[in-house]
Amino acid sequence: TLSLPDALPIDDGAEDGADADEADDDGEDDDGEDDDGGVDAQQVLSDLFVASDRLMHDARDHEGVLSLVDAADRAEAIRLPYGFDPAVWKDIVEQAVGLRAVFEGEADDESDEAIEHQARDLRSALRPLV
């Protein structure tokens, strides 16, 4: 083989410590987060929808409560998703956080009827989006 004096050495990644644990080439890390650190907004909306659907039928549904609290936390933590009207996103997050506050004992009205009403309103807001 010919040796070219100005040729760059072939970099196979072995010398700089590159290993197979790095982020995948699909733009997402292994934990499901985008490269910018955001979570999948569609999954959050779906989880909120399912949780609010459960809670509108039974205010004390254990899985519904846990799912709602978790999804509200995630919704509150992410930036405005691409394509969303800021007012719509803000309303959804405020409704989810307000319902979460009921389960954390921070709301004035914690009656089953009030929870079911709030869950129904949240579900109605989410319905066209999921």
All heavy atoms as an XYZ file, in Angstrom:
981
protein
N       0.820     -1.190      0.000
C       0.000      0.000      0.000
C       0.857      1.244      0.000
O       1.977      1.242      0.493
C      -0.914      0.035      1.246
O      -0.104      0.076      2.383
C      -1.868     -1.112      1.271
N       0.295      2.274     -0.530
C       1.005      3.539     -0.573
C       0.803      4.296      0.727
O      -0.253      4.261      1.327
C       0.486      4.404     -1.724
C       0.736      3.872     -3.118
C       0.030      4.758     -4.130
C       2.218      3.857     -3.402
N       1.819      4.982      1.136
C       1.727      5.803      2.334
C       1.792      7.252      1.899
O       2.762      7.682      1.283
C       2.869      5.473      3.288
O       2.858      6.370      4.359
N       0.760      7.982      2.216
C       0.733      9.391      1.845
C       1.181     10.220      3.041
O       0.645     10.086      4.131
C      -0.665      9.797      1.409
C      -1.240      9.015      0.225
C      -2.671      9.402     -0.026
C      -0.391      9.274     -1.019
N       2.127     11.086      2.852
C       2.657     11.833      3.983
C       1.647     12.803      4.607
O       1.719     13.081      5.797
C       3.846     12.583      3.403
C       3.678     12.559      1.937
C       2.816     11.385      1.611
N       0.687     13.296      3.830
C      -0.271     14.254      4.373
C      -1.595     13.599      4.795
O      -2.544     14.286      5.160
C      -0.573     15.347      3.341
C       0.660     16.186      3.057
O       1.504     16.314      3.972
O       0.768     16.706      1.933
N      -1.691     12.293      4.741
C      -2.936     11.602      5.084
C      -3.158     11.624      6.591
O      -2.222     11.522      7.379
C      -2.884     10.164      4.586
N      -4.398     11.776      6.946
C      -4.753     11.755      8.373
C      -4.904     10.321      8.835
O      -5.348      9.450      8.081
C      -6.066     12.505      8.594
C      -6.048     13.999      8.273
C      -7.445     14.572      8.404
C      -5.086     14.727      9.184
N      -4.554     10.057     10.077
C      -4.724      8.693     10.577
C      -6.216      8.350     10.688
O      -7.051      9.214     10.928
C      -4.060      8.720     11.953
C      -4.055     10.161     12.343
C      -4.008     10.950     11.082
N      -6.544      7.099     10.501
C      -7.930      6.629     10.623
C      -8.289      6.566     12.099
O      -7.569      5.978     12.909
C      -8.081      5.237      9.974
C      -7.802      5.344      8.482
C      -9.465      4.682     10.236
C      -7.794      4.016      7.787
N      -9.408      7.210     12.439
C      -9.863      7.243     13.833
C     -10.969      6.218     14.005
O     -12.077      6.381     13.501
C     -10.374      8.645     14.178
C     -10.825      8.748     15.627
O     -10.458      7.883     16.450
O     -11.553      9.719     15.929
N     -10.661      5.127     14.724
C     -11.684      4.112     14.959
C     -12.365      4.282     16.307
O     -13.181      3.465     16.718
C     -11.093      2.711     14.831
C     -10.003      2.445     15.873
O      -9.748      3.314     16.718
O      -9.427      1.342     15.821
N     -12.049      5.347     17.040
C     -12.702      5.622     18.318
C     -12.050      4.929     19.490
O     -12.385      5.184     20.626
N     -11.123      4.042     19.248
C     -10.532      3.273     20.338
C      -9.576      4.118     21.180
O      -9.448      3.909     22.371
C      -9.806      2.064     19.785
N      -8.910      5.067     20.562
C      -7.919      5.850     21.289
C      -8.514      6.919     22.187
O      -7.945      7.261     23.206
C      -6.951      6.503     20.298
C      -6.123      5.494     19.558
C      -5.206      6.168     18.562
O      -4.827      7.327     18.802
O      -4.876      5.533     17.551
N      -9.668      7.475     21.820
C     -10.222      8.586     22.604
C     -11.223      8.129     23.659
O     -11.926      8.931     24.244
C     -10.840      9.644     21.691
C     -12.012      9.116     20.894
O     -12.264      7.900     20.933
O     -12.681      9.940     20.231
N     -11.323      6.844     23.915
C     -12.184      6.347     24.983
C     -13.640      6.208     24.585
O     -14.497      6.062     25.434
N     -13.956      6.275     23.308
C     -15.351      6.124     22.883
C     -15.798      4.704     23.173
O     -15.059      3.752     22.984
C     -15.477      6.428     21.390
N     -17.028      4.566     23.664
C     -17.551      3.232     23.924
C     -19.007      3.150     23.510
O     -19.626      4.112     23.115
C     -17.366      2.822     25.386
C     -17.982      3.801     26.374
O     -19.089      4.284     26.113
O     -17.351      4.070     27.403
N     -19.564      1.978     23.621
C     -20.921      1.710     23.139
C     -22.005      2.306     24.028
O     -23.175      2.217     23.710
C     -21.121      0.204     23.018
N     -21.665      2.887     25.173
C     -22.666      3.415     26.092
C     -23.127      4.822     25.740
O     -23.949      5.394     26.423
C     -22.126      3.428     27.530
C     -21.903      2.022     28.057
O     -22.587      1.102     27.566
O     -21.060      1.859     28.952
N     -22.591      5.405     24.671
C     -22.974      6.760     24.299
C     -24.393      6.780     23.763
O     -24.965      5.746     23.443
C     -21.995      7.310     23.264
C     -20.612      7.531     23.848
C     -19.669      8.133     22.824
O     -20.153      8.654     21.811
O     -18.461      8.078     23.060
N     -24.972      7.988     23.633
C     -26.344      8.135     23.147
C     -26.490      7.504     21.774
O     -25.571      7.508     20.964
C     -26.731      9.611     23.096
N     -27.665      6.961     21.510
C     -27.959      6.362     20.219
C     -27.987      7.436     19.144
O     -28.131      8.608     19.405
C     -29.326      5.671     20.262
C     -29.353      4.525     21.256
O     -28.287      3.942     21.509
O     -30.455      4.222     21.771
N     -27.906      6.994     17.892
C     -27.931      7.926     16.767
C     -29.332      8.399     16.428
O     -29.520      9.180     15.518
C     -27.307      7.270     15.533
C     -25.809      7.083     15.698
O     -25.200      7.837     16.478
O     -25.258      6.182     15.046
N     -30.374      7.937     17.155
C     -31.741      8.341     16.836
C     -32.143      9.654     17.488
O     -33.293     10.068     17.410
C     -32.733      7.244     17.225
C     -32.750      6.959     18.726
O     -32.005      7.621     19.474
O     -33.522      6.074     19.139
N     -31.201     10.342     18.157
C     -31.500     11.636     18.746
C     -32.053     11.557     20.149
O     -32.387     12.560     20.746
N     -32.183     10.358     20.685
C     -32.690     10.211     22.041
C     -31.689      9.450     22.879
O     -30.990      8.574     22.409
C     -34.019      9.439     22.050
C     -35.155     10.219     21.446
C     -36.487      9.509     21.650
O     -36.507      8.478     22.338
O     -37.483      9.996     21.134
N     -31.630      9.809     24.166
C     -30.828      9.065     25.109
C     -31.592      7.813     25.484
O     -32.773      7.667     25.208
C     -30.550      9.905     26.359
C     -29.693     11.124     26.056
O     -28.863     11.038     25.126
O     -29.854     12.148     26.739
N     -30.948      6.887     26.185
C     -31.588      5.636     26.571
C     -32.747      5.832     27.529
O     -33.589      4.960     27.674
C     -30.559      4.679     27.199
C     -29.565      4.180     26.156
O     -29.902      4.181     24.959
O     -28.450      3.784     26.558
N     -32.833      6.978     28.219
C     -33.910      7.189     29.178
C     -35.148      7.817     28.535
O     -36.084      8.182     29.225
C     -33.434      8.040     30.357
C     -32.947      9.416     29.946
O     -33.023      9.746     28.738
O     -32.488     10.155     30.832
N     -35.187      7.948     27.199
C     -36.362      8.448     26.522
C     -36.422      9.960     26.416
O     -37.413     10.511     25.973
N     -35.384     10.639     26.821
C     -35.389     12.091     26.734
C     -34.749     12.537     25.435
O     -33.846     11.903     24.915
C     -34.646     12.712     27.920
C     -35.354     12.495     29.227
C     -34.743     13.295     30.359
O     -33.834     14.086     30.088
O     -35.185     13.119     31.488
N     -35.238     13.647     24.890
C     -34.658     14.227     23.690
C     -33.284     14.778     24.025
O     -32.946     14.977     25.183
C     -35.528     15.363     23.166
C     -36.913     14.888     22.768
O     -37.020     13.885     22.054
O     -37.858     15.538     23.192
N     -32.497     15.075     22.986
C     -31.169     15.641     23.195
C     -31.209     16.944     23.974
O     -30.276     17.288     24.681
C     -30.470     15.873     21.853
C     -30.010     14.576     21.217
O     -29.872     13.568     21.929
O     -29.771     14.593     20.003
N     -32.306     17.705     23.860
C     -32.394     18.976     24.576
C     -32.841     18.799     26.028
O     -33.056     19.771     26.730
C     -33.308     19.958     23.843
C     -34.762     19.507     23.828
O     -35.071     18.418     24.356
O     -35.597     20.252     23.285
N     -33.010     17.568     26.496
C     -33.381     17.310     27.879
C     -34.871     17.267     28.114
O     -35.322     16.989     29.201
N     -35.695     17.502     27.094
C     -37.139     17.492     27.254
C     -37.697     16.085     27.206
O     -37.079     15.179     26.682
N     -38.864     15.903     27.764
C     -39.510     14.595     27.699
C     -40.504     14.603     26.550
O     -40.861     15.640     26.017
C     -40.215     14.234     29.022
C     -39.231     14.124     30.151
C     -41.294     15.237     29.360
N     -40.978     13.466     26.192
C     -41.928     13.339     25.106
C     -43.277     13.905     25.542
O     -43.997     13.297     26.324
C     -42.034     11.879     24.718
C     -42.947     11.634     23.546
O     -43.444     12.603     22.947
O     -43.157     10.459     23.229
N     -43.635     15.064     25.018
C     -44.873     15.746     25.403
C     -46.099     14.901     25.070
O     -47.069     14.890     25.840
C     -44.965     17.105     24.714
N     -46.073     14.192     23.977
C     -47.236     13.373     23.608
C     -47.479     12.281     24.644
O     -48.626     11.986     24.973
C     -47.046     12.767     22.216
C     -48.305     12.160     21.669
C     -49.436     13.173     21.522
O     -49.228     14.294     21.083
N     -50.640     12.791     21.901
N     -46.422     11.700     25.185
C     -46.579     10.671     26.219
C     -47.158     11.278     27.492
O     -48.002     10.682     28.148
C     -45.249      9.980     26.517
C     -45.382      8.832     27.502
C     -46.269      7.716     26.970
O     -46.089      7.260     25.853
N     -47.226      7.279     27.764
N     -46.717     12.476     27.841
C     -47.238     13.160     29.023
C     -48.724     13.437     28.850
O     -49.529     13.192     29.755
C     -46.463     14.472     29.304
C     -47.147     15.292     30.382
C     -45.035     14.163     29.692
N     -49.104     13.925     27.683
C     -50.523     14.201     27.416
C     -51.349     12.925     27.483
O     -52.441     12.908     28.052
C     -50.688     14.863     26.051
C     -50.111     16.255     25.907
C     -50.195     16.715     24.456
C     -50.815     17.239     26.828
N     -50.825     11.865     26.927
C     -51.524     10.583     26.964
C     -51.696     10.090     28.400
O     -52.778      9.637     28.795
C     -50.759      9.554     26.135
O     -51.391      8.307     26.180
N     -50.642     10.197     29.192
C     -50.714      9.764     30.589
C     -51.704     10.613     31.385
O     -52.461     10.091     32.212
C     -49.336      9.824     31.247
C     -48.374      8.784     30.686
O     -48.815      7.857     29.974
O     -47.159      8.912     30.941
N     -51.716     11.918     31.127
C     -52.686     12.796     31.792
C     -54.111     12.429     31.387
O     -55.019     12.425     32.218
C     -52.411     14.263     31.458
C     -51.261     14.931     32.182
C     -50.986     16.309     31.581
C     -51.551     15.048     33.680
N     -54.300     12.132     30.123
C     -55.629     11.782     29.634
C     -56.143     10.511     30.313
O     -57.272     10.465     30.806
C     -55.617     11.606     28.113
C     -56.956     11.260     27.542
C     -57.901     12.246     27.325
C     -57.278      9.953     27.220
C     -59.152     11.931     26.808
C     -58.521      9.624     26.699
C     -59.464     10.620     26.492
N     -55.313      9.479     30.336
C     -55.722      8.206     30.942
C     -55.991      8.388     32.435
O     -56.997      7.898     32.960
C     -54.662      7.109     30.694
C     -54.956      5.858     31.503
C     -54.574      6.787     29.208
N     -55.114      9.107     33.120
C     -55.293      9.331     34.553
C     -56.563     10.125     34.834
O     -57.342      9.776     35.735
C     -54.081     10.055     35.134
N     -56.812     11.180     34.072
C     -58.006     11.988     34.307
C     -59.270     11.204     33.964
O     -60.299     11.356     34.630
C     -57.945     13.308     33.535
O     -57.876     13.091     32.146
N     -59.189     10.339     32.968
C     -60.334      9.489     32.637
C     -60.670      8.556     33.792
O     -61.841      8.376     34.145
C     -60.037      8.686     31.368
C     -61.237      7.885     30.909
O     -62.242      8.512     30.504
O     -61.174      6.638     30.955
N     -59.660      7.978     34.394
C     -59.888      7.093     35.551
C     -60.485      7.871     36.713
O     -61.401      7.397     37.379
C     -58.574      6.433     35.978
C     -58.009      5.474     34.951
C     -56.715      4.886     35.436
N     -56.994      3.916     36.478
C     -56.597      2.651     36.449
N     -55.902      2.212     35.436
N     -56.888      1.841     37.435
N     -59.943      9.068     36.953
C     -60.368      9.852     38.113
C     -61.755     10.458     37.943
O     -62.451     10.694     38.931
C     -59.339     10.937     38.416
C     -57.987     10.409     38.888
C     -56.959     11.525     38.914
C     -58.123      9.753     40.258
N     -62.183     10.715     36.733
C     -63.524     11.266     36.548
C     -64.589     10.220     36.855
O     -65.726     10.559     37.150
C     -63.716     11.849     35.151
C     -63.789     10.858     34.032
S     -64.003     11.682     32.439
C     -65.683     11.198     32.091
N     -64.199      8.949     36.823
C     -65.126      7.868     37.165
C     -65.013      7.442     38.622
O     -65.983      6.974     39.212
C     -64.890      6.659     36.255
C     -65.165      6.947     34.820
N     -66.412      7.233     34.334
C     -64.334      7.030     33.750
C     -66.355      7.465     33.039
N     -65.088      7.354     32.660
N     -63.815      7.597     39.190
C     -63.576      7.213     40.584
C     -62.463      8.100     41.135
O     -61.293      7.907     40.821
C     -63.167      5.744     40.663
C     -62.859      5.279     42.082
O     -63.048      6.056     43.050
O     -62.412      4.126     42.220
N     -62.842      9.055     41.955
C     -61.903     10.063     42.465
C     -60.768      9.465     43.284
O     -59.727     10.094     43.443
C     -62.653     11.087     43.303
N     -60.935      8.273     43.777
C     -59.916      7.651     44.627
C     -59.243      6.456     43.968
O     -58.622      5.641     44.640
C     -60.530      7.247     45.970
C     -61.200      8.380     46.723
C     -60.223      9.469     47.079
N     -60.936     10.663     47.568
C     -60.362     11.723     48.082
N     -59.056     11.771     48.174
N     -61.067     12.746     48.482
N     -59.339      6.372     42.638
C     -58.684      5.298     41.904
C     -57.180      5.401     42.122
O     -56.551      6.387     41.750
C     -59.018      5.412     40.409
C     -58.363      4.321     39.588
O     -57.164      4.482     39.257
O     -59.038      3.335     39.289
N     -56.609      4.383     42.755
C     -55.198      4.406     43.152
C     -54.265      4.654     41.973
O     -53.384      5.526     42.026
C     -54.857      3.093     43.869
C     -53.455      3.011     44.361
N     -53.008      3.736     45.435
C     -52.395      2.306     43.900
C     -51.721      3.487     45.627
N     -51.332      2.616     44.715
N     -54.419      3.875     40.902
C     -53.557      4.036     39.725
C     -53.761      5.400     39.074
O     -52.812      6.017     38.597
C     -53.809      2.923     38.714
C     -53.274      1.573     39.140
C     -51.761      1.582     39.309
O     -51.039      2.171     38.482
O     -51.295      0.980     40.289
N     -54.987      5.864     39.055
C     -55.272      7.176     38.487
C     -54.580      8.289     39.248
O     -54.013      9.213     38.657
N     -54.615      8.194     40.579
C     -53.966      9.211     41.419
C     -52.465      9.223     41.175
O     -51.866     10.280     40.936
C     -54.271      8.968     42.921
C     -53.422      9.875     43.795
C     -55.751      9.167     43.207
N     -51.840      8.045     41.240
C     -50.388      7.972     41.051
C     -49.973      8.444     39.663
O     -48.998      9.192     39.514
C     -49.899      6.542     41.290
C     -50.028      6.025     42.724
C     -49.605      4.564     42.800
C     -49.239      6.871     43.688
N     -50.708      8.035     38.651
C     -50.388      8.439     37.281
C     -50.564      9.933     37.086
O     -49.743     10.583     36.425
C     -51.288      7.697     36.290
O     -51.036      6.325     36.325
N     -51.630     10.488     37.664
C     -51.880     11.918     37.531
C     -50.765     12.730     38.173
O     -50.263     13.682     37.593
C     -53.245     12.273     38.140
C     -53.734     13.707     38.028
C     -53.176     14.690     38.966
C     -53.856     14.154     36.610
N     -50.380     12.356     39.382
C     -49.330     13.087     40.093
C     -48.027     13.042     39.300
O     -47.367     14.063     39.103
C     -49.148     12.539     41.532
C     -47.898     13.103     42.183
C     -50.380     12.852     42.375
N     -47.661     11.869     38.805
C     -46.429     11.727     38.031
C     -46.488     12.523     36.728
O     -45.553     13.253     36.385
C     -46.167     10.249     37.730
C     -44.916     10.044     36.905
O     -43.827     10.471     37.354
O     -45.029      9.475     35.798
N     -47.587     12.401     35.998
C     -47.717     13.103     34.722
C     -47.774     14.613     34.918
O     -47.227     15.365     34.101
C     -48.949     12.604     33.973
N     -48.405     15.074     35.985
C     -48.450     16.517     36.265
C     -47.047     17.043     36.550
O     -46.686     18.131     36.096
C     -49.384     16.804     37.434
N     -46.262     16.279     37.288
C     -44.869     16.666     37.555
C     -44.094     16.801     36.248
O     -43.350     17.758     36.040
C     -44.167     15.634     38.449
C     -44.641     15.649     39.882
O     -45.307     16.623     40.298
O     -44.353     14.667     40.601
N     -44.259     15.818     35.361
C     -43.534     15.839     34.084
C     -44.008     16.980     33.196
O     -43.204     17.638     32.550
C     -43.669     14.489     33.380
C     -42.952     13.381     34.143
C     -42.948     12.036     33.433
N     -43.890     11.923     32.359
C     -44.791     10.943     32.249
N     -44.867     10.004     33.153
N     -45.617     10.892     31.224
N     -45.322     17.215     33.170
C     -45.862     18.305     32.340
C     -45.340     19.651     32.814
O     -45.005     20.522     32.004
C     -47.390     18.288     32.375
N     -45.256     19.815     34.106
C     -44.784     21.068     34.684
C     -43.304     21.311     34.378
O     -42.863     22.452     34.278
C     -45.019     21.040     36.188
C     -44.863     22.354     36.879
C     -45.245     22.276     38.346
O     -45.040     21.219     38.989
O     -45.740     23.282     38.847
N     -42.556     20.237     34.185
C     -41.106     20.340     34.009
C     -40.676     20.600     32.564
O     -39.546     21.029     32.343
C     -40.431     19.065     34.511
N     -41.549     20.338     31.601
C     -41.107     20.489     30.223
C     -41.478     21.846     29.638
O     -42.398     22.504     30.095
C     -41.636     19.355     29.313
C     -43.154     19.357     29.233
C     -41.131     18.028     29.772
C     -43.696     18.307     28.284
N     -40.708     22.207     28.635
C     -40.951     23.464     27.928
C     -42.169     23.323     27.031
O     -42.645     22.224     26.783
C     -39.739     23.824     27.079
C     -38.548     24.225     27.907
C     -37.383     24.554     27.006
N     -36.538     23.357     27.011
C     -35.783     22.975     26.004
N     -35.748     23.664     24.915
N     -35.042     21.895     26.100
N     -42.622     24.435     26.502
C     -43.741     24.447     25.567
C     -43.421     23.515     24.399
O     -42.433     23.718     23.697
C     -43.969     25.870     25.052
C     -45.039     26.041     23.984
C     -46.425     25.786     24.575
C     -44.960     27.440     23.401
N     -44.247     22.477     24.201
C     -43.988     21.565     23.082
C     -44.178     22.254     21.734
O     -45.001     23.159     21.596
C     -45.039     20.466     23.269
C     -45.464     20.572     24.683
C     -45.346     22.020     25.037
N     -43.427     21.802     20.762
C     -43.496     22.353     19.423
C     -44.935     22.251     18.901
O     -45.575     21.218     18.998
C     -42.554     21.587     18.487
C     -42.619     22.071     17.069
C     -41.972     23.244     16.700
C     -43.348     21.381     16.116
C     -42.032     23.708     15.397
C     -43.419     21.836     14.811
C     -42.768     23.003     14.460
O     -42.837     23.463     13.182
N     -45.421     23.342     18.352
C     -46.735     23.356     17.731
C     -47.887     23.679     18.668
O     -49.020     23.798     18.226
N     -47.613     23.808     19.952
C     -48.672     24.105     20.911
C     -48.846     25.601     21.081
O     -47.867     26.349     21.149
C     -48.344     23.515     22.287
C     -48.947     22.176     22.518
C     -48.308     21.044     22.061
C     -50.151     22.046     23.191
C     -48.851     19.798     22.270
C     -50.705     20.799     23.404
C     -50.054     19.675     22.932
N     -50.090     26.018     21.177
C     -50.383     27.390     21.539
C     -49.997     27.550     23.003
O     -50.382     26.714     23.835
C     -51.877     27.663     21.341
C     -52.248     29.070     21.700
O     -52.587     29.291     22.889
O     -52.189     29.945     20.817
N     -49.243     28.563     23.360
C     -48.815     28.733     24.754
C     -49.970     28.763     25.749
O     -49.865     28.196     26.839
C     -48.061     30.069     24.748
C     -47.580     30.227     23.345
C     -48.647     29.594     22.490
N     -51.088     29.381     25.381
C     -52.232     29.455     26.295
C     -52.849     28.073     26.532
O     -53.257     27.754     27.657
C     -53.278     30.422     25.755
N     -52.897     27.247     25.492
C     -53.453     25.895     25.625
C     -52.560     25.054     26.527
O     -53.044     24.365     27.431
C     -53.619     25.236     24.237
C     -53.983     23.767     24.370
C     -54.655     25.980     23.414
N     -51.244     25.100     26.285
C     -50.314     24.328     27.113
C     -50.375     24.780     28.569
O     -50.421     23.956     29.481
C     -48.894     24.431     26.574
C     -47.929     23.615     27.378
C     -46.955     24.082     28.208
C     -47.863     22.187     27.451
N     -46.288     23.041     28.795
C     -46.830     21.863     28.351
C     -48.585     21.161     26.858
C     -46.499     20.551     28.661
C     -48.254     19.854     27.168
C     -47.222     19.558     28.050
N     -50.412     26.092     28.781
C     -50.473     26.634     30.141
C     -51.738     26.162     30.848
O     -51.696     25.773     32.018
C     -50.423     28.161     30.095
C     -50.456     28.803     31.460
C     -50.420     30.312     31.363
C     -50.515     30.904     32.763
N     -50.747     32.323     32.758
N     -52.868     26.161     30.147
C     -54.131     25.717     30.736
C     -54.064     24.247     31.144
O     -54.488     23.874     32.240
C     -55.279     25.948     29.744
C     -56.611     25.480     30.300
O     -57.018     25.963     31.384
O     -57.253     24.626     29.653
N     -53.511     23.411     30.271
C     -53.400     21.981     30.577
C     -52.517     21.764     31.802
O     -52.874     21.015     32.716
C     -52.857     21.207     29.364
C     -53.915     21.169     28.264
C     -52.416     19.802     29.744
C     -53.401     20.693     26.934
N     -51.381     22.417     31.829
C     -50.459     22.262     32.963
C     -51.114     22.765     34.251
O     -51.039     22.107     35.292
C     -49.114     22.975     32.691
C     -48.241     22.968     33.936
C     -48.394     22.310     31.528
N     -51.780     23.910     34.189
C     -52.440     24.448     35.386
C     -53.537     23.518     35.897
O     -53.673     23.318     37.103
C     -53.015     25.837     35.105
C     -51.953     26.914     35.036
C     -52.517     28.282     34.664
O     -53.719     28.391     34.317
O     -51.736     29.259     34.715
N     -54.309     22.930     34.985
C     -55.347     21.991     35.406
C     -54.735     20.742     36.044
O     -55.220     20.264     37.080
C     -56.222     21.590     34.216
C     -57.189     22.659     33.771
C     -58.160     22.116     32.745
O     -58.839     21.127     33.002
N     -58.214     22.758     31.590
N     -53.681     20.227     35.435
C     -53.025     19.032     35.974
C     -52.417     19.313     37.344
O     -52.548     18.519     38.281
C     -51.963     18.525     35.000
N     -51.748     20.451     37.470
C     -51.128     20.827     38.740
C     -52.202     21.086     39.802
O     -52.042     20.720     40.968
C     -50.201     22.050     38.543
C     -49.761     22.641     39.866
C     -48.993     21.655     37.701
N     -53.308     21.694     39.403
C     -54.412     21.931     40.342
C     -55.002     20.635     40.858
O     -55.317     20.509     42.048
N     -55.149     19.663     39.980
C     -55.665     18.358     40.400
C     -54.645     17.632     41.274
O     -55.008     17.007     42.276
C     -56.018     17.533     39.161
C     -56.876     16.294     39.350
C     -58.129     16.579     40.172
C     -57.254     15.705     38.008
N     -53.385     17.758     40.930
C     -52.332     17.161     41.758
C     -52.362     17.754     43.163
O     -52.181     17.039     44.159
C     -50.966     17.396     41.121
C     -49.800     16.822     41.926
C     -48.465     17.245     41.380
N     -48.286     18.674     41.555
C     -47.362     19.395     40.924
N     -46.542     18.832     40.078
N     -47.254     20.681     41.158
N     -52.615     19.054     43.258
C     -52.661     19.728     44.568
C     -53.733     19.135     45.472
O     -53.566     19.080     46.693
C     -52.890     21.225     44.375
N     -54.816     18.669     44.884
C     -55.882     18.031     45.676
C     -55.327     16.800     46.377
O     -55.559     16.587     47.573
C     -57.080     17.653     44.781
C     -58.087     16.826     45.556
C     -57.728     18.892     44.193
N     -54.567     16.003     45.647
C     -54.044     14.757     46.215
C     -52.881     15.000     47.171
O     -52.571     14.145     47.990
C     -53.636     13.800     45.098
C     -54.801     13.413     44.241
C     -54.841     13.758     42.907
C     -55.878     12.720     44.782
C     -55.919     13.418     42.116
C     -56.967     12.381     44.010
C     -56.991     12.728     42.666
N     -52.277     16.151     47.066
C     -51.194     16.488     47.981
C     -51.705     17.278     49.184
O     -50.917     17.754     49.991
C     -50.109     17.258     47.224
C     -49.416     16.387     46.195
C     -48.391     17.129     45.353
O     -48.424     18.383     45.309
O     -47.559     16.446     44.730
N     -53.022     17.441     49.273
C     -53.625     18.114     50.419
C     -53.473     19.622     50.407
O     -53.611     20.268     51.442
N     -53.231     20.206     49.248
C     -53.000     21.641     49.149
C     -54.195     22.397     48.583
O     -54.129     23.600     48.381
C     -51.770     21.911     48.273
C     -50.507     21.290     48.824
C     -49.351     21.356     47.841
O     -49.517     21.916     46.741
O     -48.285     20.815     48.163
N     -55.301     21.689     48.297
C     -56.475     22.326     47.697
C     -57.558     22.523     48.751
O     -57.605     21.823     49.756
C     -56.996     21.471     46.553
N     -58.433     23.499     48.484
C     -59.517     23.800     49.411
C     -60.592     22.715     49.412
O     -61.061     22.307     50.463
C     -60.161     25.151     49.063
C     -59.193     26.304     49.253
O     -58.280     26.181     50.091
O     -59.350     27.317     48.548
N     -60.983     22.259     48.240
C     -62.065     21.281     48.125
C     -61.495     19.945     47.683
O     -61.056     19.795     46.549
C     -63.113     21.767     47.131
C     -64.365     20.904     47.130
O     -64.410     19.894     47.868
O     -65.305     21.253     46.389
N     -61.501     18.971     48.594
C     -60.962     17.652     48.299
C     -62.060     16.601     48.213
O     -61.788     15.410     48.322
C     -59.935     17.262     49.359
C     -58.737     18.189     49.385
C     -57.724     17.817     50.463
O     -57.763     16.682     50.968
O     -56.902     18.672     50.792
N     -63.298     17.035     48.000
C     -64.404     16.080     47.920
C     -64.284     15.259     46.634
O     -63.702     15.707     45.642
C     -65.743     16.809     47.937
O     -65.938     17.529     46.735
N     -64.844     14.061     46.670
C     -64.822     13.197     45.491
C     -65.491     13.878     44.305
O     -65.004     13.796     43.179
C     -65.506     11.867     45.790
C     -64.670     10.971     46.679
O     -63.550     11.370     47.068
O     -65.141      9.853     46.984
N     -66.579     14.573     44.574
C     -67.298     15.260     43.502
C     -66.420     16.339     42.846
O     -66.393     16.467     41.625
C     -68.580     15.892     44.053
C     -69.447     16.513     42.981
C     -70.746     17.039     43.558
O     -71.591     16.211     43.949
O     -70.886     18.279     43.603
N     -65.698     17.092     43.648
C     -64.817     18.141     43.115
C     -63.676     17.528     42.308
O     -63.312     18.045     41.241
C     -64.253     18.993     44.249
N     -63.113     16.425     42.789
C     -62.032     15.742     42.069
C     -62.536     15.231     40.723
O     -61.893     15.433     39.691
C     -61.455     14.592     42.912
C     -60.736     15.148     44.135
C     -60.526     13.709     42.074
C     -60.372     14.110     45.180
N     -63.687     14.594     40.729
C     -64.246     14.056     39.493
C     -64.562     15.172     38.503
O     -64.353     15.022     37.291
C     -65.477     13.206     39.798
C     -65.105     11.909     40.503
C     -66.290     11.159     41.086
O     -67.451     11.621     40.939
O     -66.057     10.092     41.704
N     -65.032     16.302     38.993
C     -65.323     17.447     38.132
C     -64.031     17.996     37.508
O     -63.978     18.256     36.300
C     -66.050     18.535     38.933
C     -66.367     19.751     38.127
N     -67.382     19.773     37.197
C     -65.776     20.968     38.074
C     -67.413     20.963     36.625
N     -66.443     21.707     37.136
N     -62.989     18.167     38.320
C     -61.708     18.660     37.802
C     -61.113     17.687     36.798
O     -60.560     18.094     35.776
C     -60.716     18.887     38.950
C     -60.976     20.123     39.762
C     -59.913     20.279     40.836
O     -59.969     19.631     41.879
N     -58.942     21.134     40.560
N     -61.214     16.391     37.101
C     -60.685     15.375     36.187
C     -61.442     15.393     34.865
O     -60.841     15.273     33.792
C     -60.764     13.998     36.833
N     -62.753     15.575     34.915
C     -63.570     15.645     33.703
C     -63.166     16.861     32.851
O     -63.045     16.764     31.625
C     -65.050     15.718     34.064
C     -65.979     15.608     32.872
C     -67.449     15.499     33.290
N     -67.706     14.226     33.975
C     -67.925     14.115     35.296
N     -67.931     15.177     36.076
N     -68.143     12.926     35.834
N     -62.930     17.990     33.510
C     -62.504     19.190     32.784
C     -61.143     18.980     32.119
O     -60.937     19.377     30.969
C     -62.430     20.399     33.730
C     -63.802     20.897     34.147
O     -64.826     20.481     33.545
O     -63.859     21.709     35.094
N     -60.218     18.365     32.840
C     -58.893     18.104     32.273
C     -58.992     17.143     31.098
O     -58.388     17.366     30.042
C     -57.948     17.554     33.348
C     -56.548     17.169     32.881
C     -55.818     18.350     32.229
C     -55.731     16.619     34.045
N     -59.766     16.097     31.260
C     -59.942     15.127     30.182
C     -60.546     15.798     28.952
O     -60.126     15.543     27.822
C     -60.823     13.974     30.635
C     -60.967     12.882     29.593
C     -62.001     11.847     30.036
N     -62.165     10.791     29.064
C     -62.895     10.892     27.942
N     -63.501     12.018     27.633
N     -62.996      9.867     27.123
N     -61.511     16.663     29.160
C     -62.144     17.375     28.036
C     -61.137     18.265     27.306
O     -61.170     18.368     26.076
C     -63.305     18.231     28.530
O     -64.344     17.405     29.009
N     -60.247     18.904     28.052
C     -59.226     19.748     27.431
C     -58.219     18.918     26.644
O     -57.706     19.350     25.607
C     -58.515     20.574     28.493
N     -57.947     17.716     27.124
C     -56.962     16.845     26.477
C     -57.516     16.066     25.298
O     -56.758     15.675     24.408
C     -56.393     15.862     27.507
C     -55.541     16.464     28.603
C     -55.333     15.460     29.726
C     -54.221     16.932     28.038
N     -58.810     15.823     25.292
C     -59.432     14.946     24.288
C     -59.041     15.285     22.848
O     -58.701     14.391     22.083
C     -60.956     14.950     24.459
C     -61.669     14.043     23.492
C     -61.296     12.596     23.787
N     -61.864     11.720     22.780
C     -61.187     10.771     22.157
N     -59.930     10.556     22.449
N     -61.760     10.015     21.279
N     -59.091     16.549     22.438
C     -58.732     16.827     21.030
C     -57.237     16.674     20.731
O     -56.836     16.675     19.572
C     -59.144     18.290     20.824
C     -59.728     18.779     22.082
C     -59.585     17.722     23.113
N     -56.424     16.511     21.766
C     -54.969     16.492     21.589
C     -54.370     15.097     21.581
O     -53.210     14.925     21.204
C     -54.299     17.324     22.689
C     -54.790     18.769     22.803
C     -54.211     19.419     24.041
C     -54.445     19.547     21.549
N     -55.127     14.122     22.055
C     -54.573     12.761     22.129
C     -55.275     11.826     21.183
O     -56.320     12.074     20.686
C     -54.607     12.175     23.560
C     -53.668     12.953     24.448
C     -55.993     12.140     24.114
